Amino acid sequence: MKYNNKQKKMQFNSRFILSSVIFLLSSVFFLLSSPPSYAQQVNLSLNPPIVSAKIKPGKSIVIAYTAANWGDPLNLQFLIRPFIPVGQLGSLSLLPQLEGPVQFSLENTDILLEKPFFFPAKEKKQAVVRITLPPGIPDGDYYYLVLAETIPAFSVAGQSTGVASASIGSPLLISVTDSGITEVKATIAEFSFKPAYEFTIGNSIVRIVDSAKELPIVCSVRNMGKHLIQPQGTITDQIGSMKKSYSIIPQNILSNSQRIIKTYSQEDTSKSASTLVLSNLSLGTHKVTAEVIFAENTQMQSKSISFLALPIRLITVTIVALMIVTLFFVTRLLQRRRTKT
């Protein structure tokens, strides 16, 4: 009886091993017989990266864009789409179709807008864009994005490839002005920070921050005019006779939009919602002032904020320690009085 059970067990193990071998051989055969799949490497560049042009109604200009393919061969097309600014960090939203009074065409004889062409690897292709403004076009800014966009390829030489498309864009900022003078109408919309504590004493507001923590400062500019502006100026942190100044980075603030400006500083604020991050704050009262010029020959605007920098963490630890020590001695004193009685 024991021998039969042992024989059945050996037969089961043999069948299991044979089934596993057949499965492995089938898997290897399937992998060898399937065509290989390759992910297409897309590495494009487009120059110039941004263009700002001032044009009179009824005139036209020509701008040459150069696309370079540093990846695999692909199909490419040039297209132009209008966009609108979104939010306060320089983001934009593309409109689905080319619209507006500005007219575009390509001077090239071998390619057309929104018509795909084969783009070999390690090659460059120039798109010469003609921009034409009809007579009587209203003064103001018109914003577009010149795009180099790949066209998905489903198969190349019988081998499957990736089907995702990629694109790279260059903002085209067109300022239309009949007189040659652009409108400047802007203001400092926000200049603020978030204090640790804030309270009112009489008619004054006292703001306290922790000197051991970083303090983000936000300064945003609102452009109410018809044309883009590029503010310049400084933000100064002053405590007593000591001053630290930070220059404002030149940035385009588009018409009818608001944007947080940036400064040259040690901290990287390019991806954050702050203008400047103050750190290693000296103890005492700070006065931070923003002085901004929105264009040449315009009046400077300024705003100031103040705060008191204190070692809040150290003060808190000290108070807690004093409370514990006081509680300890009070407890000891009460115990002594109880023993005496």
Secondary structure, 3 states (H helix, E strand, C coil): CHHHHHHHHHHHHHHHHHHHHHHHHHHHHHHHHCCCEECCCCCEEEECCCEEEEECCCCEEEEEEEEEECCCCEEEEEEEEEEEEECCCCEEEECCCCCCCCEEEECCCCCCCCCCEEECCCEEEEEEEEEECCCCCCCEEEEEEEEEEEECCCEECCEEECCCCCEEEEEEEEEECCCCCCCCCEEEEEEECCCCEEEEECCEEEEEEECCCCEEEEEEEEECCCCCECCEEEEEEEECCEEEEEEECCCCECCCEEEECCECCCCCCCCCCCCEEECCCCCEEEEEEEEEECCCCCCCEEEEEEEEEECHHHHHHHHHHHHHHHHHHHHHHHHHHHHHC
